[in-house]
Amino acid sequence: MTRSDPDARKRTLNRLRRARGQLDAVIAAIEEDRPCREIVTQLSAVSSALDRAGYTIVSTAMRDCITDPEAARDEQGLTTEELEKLFLMLA
């Protein structure tokens, strides 16, 4: 992911940092005994951010695999079948 698409890497890192901040907000909300609706809304945001980061990582690897299968296999160490399994883990 890092070599083939630096923009995807940057977007993924930003999403993960945002998710970390949202998770901190969930923890704080629980510690402050905030309403359930607020906590669940924040949890949903964290979950969505993590899912999107995972999809970005897998889709970038899949794109690399389609463009240059040998280079992608060497760089990622993944076969097409393994990428499919990773994608399905996120679904």
N, CA and C of each residue as an Amber inpcrd file, in Angstrom:
protein
   273
   0.8140000  -1.1870000   0.0000000   0.0000000   0.0000000   0.0000000
   0.8640000   1.2590000   0.0000000   1.9220000   1.2500000   0.7090000
   2.7270000   2.4540000   0.8570000   3.3920000   2.8680000  -0.4400000
   3.9090000   1.9320000  -1.1930000   4.6270000   2.2820000  -2.4270000
   3.6810000   2.5890000  -3.5740000   2.6160000   1.8230000  -3.6740000
   1.7590000   1.9350000  -4.8480000   0.8280000   3.1380000  -4.7930000
   0.4120000   3.5450000  -3.6190000  -0.5550000   4.6340000  -3.5280000
  -0.3460000   5.4150000  -2.2310000   0.5770000   6.3750000  -2.2490000
   0.8350000   7.1470000  -1.0270000  -0.3840000   7.9390000  -0.5610000
  -1.2600000   8.3340000  -1.4960000  -2.4740000   9.0510000  -1.1010000
  -3.4080000   8.1480000  -0.3030000  -3.5200000   6.8910000  -0.7260000
  -4.3570000   5.9390000   0.0120000  -3.7820000   5.7160000   1.4010000
  -2.4860000   5.6550000   1.4880000  -1.8330000   5.4870000   2.7920000
  -2.1540000   6.6660000   3.7030000  -2.0520000   7.8720000   3.1560000
  -2.3340000   9.0790000   3.9390000  -3.7970000   9.1100000   4.3900000
  -4.7130000   8.7970000   3.4660000  -6.1440000   8.7640000   3.8120000
  -6.4270000   7.7340000   4.8890000  -5.8060000   6.5730000   4.7650000
  -6.0250000   5.5100000   5.7500000  -5.5060000   5.9260000   7.1190000
  -4.3190000   6.4870000   7.1600000  -3.7760000   6.9420000   8.4380000
  -4.6570000   8.0270000   9.0510000  -5.1570000   8.9440000   8.2370000
  -6.0560000   9.9820000   8.7470000  -7.3320000   9.3810000   9.3270000
  -7.8850000   8.3900000   8.6210000  -9.0950000   7.7150000   9.1170000
  -8.8290000   7.0330000  10.4560000  -7.6910000   6.3600000  10.5350000
  -7.3650000   5.6520000  11.7750000  -7.1150000   6.6200000  12.9320000
  -6.5000000   7.7390000  12.6430000  -6.3030000   8.7540000  13.6950000
  -7.6430000   9.3270000  14.1460000  -8.5300000   9.5550000  13.1890000
  -9.8700000  10.0410000  13.5200000 -10.6110000   9.0030000  14.3650000
 -10.4820000   7.7410000  13.9810000 -11.1290000   6.6680000  14.7440000
 -10.5840000   6.6150000  16.1610000  -9.2840000   6.8190000  16.3060000
  -8.6820000   6.8300000  17.6420000  -9.2910000   7.9590000  18.4810000
  -9.4480000   9.1290000  17.8790000 -10.0710000  10.2450000  18.5850000
 -11.5140000   9.9450000  18.9550000 -12.2320000   9.3040000  18.0400000
 -13.6190000   8.9370000  18.3190000 -13.6980000   7.8970000  19.4220000
 -12.7580000   6.9690000  19.4320000 -12.7410000   5.9620000  20.4930000
 -12.4420000   6.6110000  21.8450000 -11.5410000   7.5750000  21.8530000
 -11.2870000   8.3240000  23.0840000 -12.5560000   9.0220000  23.5610000
 -13.3460000   9.5410000  22.6110000 -14.6080000  10.1940000  22.9600000
 -15.6070000   9.1900000  23.5390000 -15.6180000   7.9610000  23.0190000
 -16.4960000   6.9210000  23.5620000 -16.1040000   6.6140000  24.9980000
 -14.8190000   6.4390000  25.2260000 -14.3380000   6.1360000  26.5750000
 -14.7050000   7.2650000  27.5350000 -14.4720000   8.4950000  27.0950000
 -14.8040000   9.6500000  27.9430000 -16.3020000   9.7030000  28.2120000
 -17.1190000   9.4280000  27.2020000 -18.5730000   9.4570000  27.3740000
 -19.0330000   8.4200000  28.3950000 -18.4210000   7.2490000  28.3520000
 -18.7770000   6.2060000  29.3200000 -18.3330000   6.6240000  30.7150000
 -17.1130000   7.1480000  30.8210000 -16.6050000   7.5930000  32.1200000
 -17.4520000   8.7200000  32.6960000 -18.0020000   9.5670000  31.8240000
 -18.8290000  10.6880000  32.2680000 -20.3010000  10.3210000  32.3960000
 -20.5990000   9.0490000  32.1590000 -21.9710000   8.5490000  32.2700000
 -22.9250000   9.2840000  31.3250000 -22.4700000   9.4850000  30.0960000
 -23.2680000  10.1700000  29.0900000 -24.4160000   9.2680000  28.6240000
 -25.3940000   9.8410000  27.9610000 -26.5440000   9.0450000  27.4940000
 -26.1380000   7.9620000  26.4900000 -26.8780000   6.8960000  26.5220000
 -26.6430000   5.7330000  25.6450000 -26.5890000   6.1410000  24.1810000
 -27.5030000   6.9870000  23.7440000 -27.5630000   7.4040000  22.3390000
 -26.2440000   8.0350000  21.9020000 -25.6780000   8.8650000  22.7380000
 -24.4140000   9.5260000  22.4330000 -23.2740000   8.5140000  22.3030000
 -23.2520000   7.5530000  23.2060000 -22.2000000   6.5350000  23.2000000
 -22.3100000   5.6530000  21.9540000 -23.5070000   5.2170000  21.6530000
 -23.7060000   4.3370000  20.4980000 -23.4040000   5.0850000  19.1960000
 -23.7540000   6.3440000  19.1230000 -23.4370000   7.1430000  17.9360000
 -21.9270000   7.2180000  17.7280000 -21.1900000   7.4570000  18.7950000
 -19.7340000   7.5020000  18.6920000 -19.1630000   6.1320000  18.3290000
 -19.6970000   5.0760000  18.9080000 -19.2340000   3.7200000  18.5670000
 -19.4570000   3.4200000  17.0900000 -20.5860000   3.8480000  16.5810000
 -20.8880000   3.6460000  15.1720000 -19.8820000   4.3860000  14.2960000
 -19.5150000   5.5860000  14.6940000 -18.5270000   6.3550000  13.9320000
 -17.1700000   5.6650000  13.9420000 -16.7750000   5.1310000  15.0830000
 -15.5010000   4.4140000  15.1860000 -15.5220000   3.1900000  14.2750000
 -16.5870000   2.4370000  14.3570000 -16.7150000   1.2220000  13.5550000
 -16.6550000   1.5450000  12.0620000 -17.3620000   2.5650000  11.6480000
 -17.3630000   2.9650000  10.2420000 -15.9700000   3.3960000   9.7850000
 -15.2800000   4.1710000  10.5990000 -13.9310000   4.6270000  10.2430000
 -12.9750000   3.4480000  10.1000000 -13.0810000   2.4820000  10.9850000
 -12.2170000   1.3040000  10.9070000 -12.5320000   0.4680000   9.6730000
 -13.8230000   0.3030000   9.3860000 -14.2160000  -0.4510000   8.1920000
 -13.6780000   0.2100000   6.9290000 -13.8200000   1.5190000   6.8410000
 -13.3580000   2.2380000   5.6510000 -11.8400000   2.1370000   5.5080000
 -11.1340000   2.1930000   6.6060000  -9.6740000   2.0390000   6.5480000
  -9.3190000   0.6420000   6.0330000  -9.9960000  -0.3670000   6.5390000
  -9.7450000  -1.7390000   6.0910000 -10.0440000  -1.9220000   4.6180000
 -11.1720000  -1.3750000   4.1610000 -11.5270000  -1.4830000   2.7430000
 -10.5090000  -0.7640000   1.8600000 -10.0200000   0.3660000   2.3180000
  -9.0140000   1.0930000   1.5380000  -7.7460000   0.2670000   1.3940000
  -7.3130000  -0.3460000   2.4760000  -6.1030000  -1.1740000   2.4490000
  -6.2740000  -2.3490000   1.4900000  -7.3860000  -3.0590000   1.6130000
  -7.6040000  -4.2350000   0.7690000  -7.8260000  -3.8300000  -0.6890000
  -8.5880000  -2.7660000  -0.9180000  -8.8460000  -2.3760000  -2.3110000
  -7.5720000  -1.9010000  -3.0070000  -6.6960000  -1.2340000  -2.2770000
  -5.4190000  -0.8170000  -2.8580000  -4.5880000  -2.0360000  -3.2370000
  -4.5640000  -3.0220000  -2.3580000  -3.8180000  -4.2520000  -2.6520000
  -4.4270000  -4.9830000  -3.8420000  -5.7620000  -5.0030000  -3.9250000
  -6.4200000  -5.6590000  -5.0600000  -6.1020000  -4.9410000  -6.3700000
  -6.1240000  -3.6170000  -6.3350000  -5.8070000  -2.8410000  -7.5330000
  -4.3790000  -3.1460000  -7.9880000  -3.4590000  -3.2060000  -7.0300000
  -2.0760000  -3.5510000  -7.3610000  -1.9920000  -4.9370000  -7.9750000
  -2.7800000  -5.8420000  -7.4360000  -2.7680000  -7.2310000  -7.9120000
  -3.2650000  -7.3220000  -9.3550000  -4.2430000  -6.5180000  -9.6880000
  -4.7780000  -6.5280000 -11.0470000  -3.7900000  -5.8770000 -12.0140000
  -3.1870000  -4.7670000 -11.5850000  -2.2690000  -4.0210000 -12.4420000
  -0.9960000  -4.7940000 -12.7270000  -0.3930000  -5.3410000 -11.6700000
   0.8750000  -6.0630000 -11.8220000   0.9220000  -7.1870000 -10.7850000
   0.3250000  -8.3250000 -11.1040000   0.1970000  -9.4100000 -10.1360000
   1.5160000  -9.8670000  -9.5170000   2.5550000  -9.9730000 -10.3270000
   3.8440000 -10.4450000  -9.7960000   4.4380000  -9.4600000  -8.8030000
   4.4300000  -8.1820000  -9.1440000   4.9800000  -7.1580000  -8.2470000
   4.1610000  -7.0810000  -6.9700000   2.8350000  -7.1680000  -7.1010000
   1.9720000  -7.1020000  -5.9210000   2.2290000  -8.2960000  -4.9990000
   2.4010000  -9.4600000  -5.5840000   2.6530000 -10.6590000  -4.7840000
   3.9860000 -10.5190000  -4.0550000   4.9820000  -9.9800000  -4.7350000
   6.2890000  -9.7830000  -4.1080000   6.2160000  -8.7460000  -2.9880000
   5.5140000  -7.6430000  -3.2530000   5.4480000  -6.5540000  -2.2760000
   4.5080000  -6.8800000  -1.1220000   3.3240000  -7.3750000  -1.4360000
   2.3010000  -7.6310000  -0.4170000   2.4290000  -9.0190000   0.1990000
   2.9810000  -9.9410000  -0.5580000   3.0590000 -11.3110000  -0.0770000
   1.7060000 -11.9930000  -0.0450000   0.7700000 -11.5050000  -0.8530000
  -0.5890000 -12.0310000  -0.8400000  -0.9840000 -12.5370000  -2.2210000
  -1.7150000 -13.6220000  -2.2360000  -2.2990000 -14.1080000  -3.4790000
  -3.6770000 -13.4750000  -3.6400000  -4.2440000 -13.6140000  -4.8120000
  -5.5870000 -13.0970000  -5.0640000  -6.5890000 -13.7360000  -4.1060000
  -6.4350000 -15.0170000  -3.8600000  -7.3450000 -15.7210000  -2.9580000
  -7.2390000 -15.1710000  -1.5330000  -6.0250000 -14.8710000  -1.1040000
  -5.8410000 -14.3120000   0.2350000  -6.4630000 -12.9200000   0.3460000
  -6.3300000 -12.1300000  -0.7120000  -6.9500000 -10.8100000  -0.7190000
  -8.4710000 -10.9250000  -0.6460000  -9.0150000 -11.8900000  -1.3610000
 -10.4590000 -12.1030000  -1.3230000 -10.8980000 -12.4550000   0.1000000
 -10.1460000 -13.3130000   0.7660000 -10.4800000 -13.6770000   2.1430000
 -10.4210000 -12.4640000   3.0760000  -9.3920000 -11.6190000   2.8880000
  -9.2820000 -10.4070000   3.7010000 -10.4780000  -9.4950000   3.4680000
 -10.8660000  -9.3540000   2.2040000 -12.0220000  -8.5160000   1.8850000
 -13.2800000  -9.0590000   2.5680000 -13.4670000 -10.3550000   2.5060000
 -14.6610000 -10.9660000   3.1090000 -14.6410000 -10.8480000   4.6390000
 -13.4560000 -10.7940000   5.2270000 -13.3730000 -10.6000000   6.6820000
 -13.9630000  -9.2580000   7.0840000 -13.8660000  -8.2780000   6.2050000
 -14.3950000  -6.9420000   6.4970000 -15.8870000  -6.8470000   6.2580000
 -16.4160000  -7.7330000   5.4290000 -17.8360000  -7.6510000   5.0590000
 -18.7410000  -8.1070000   6.1860000
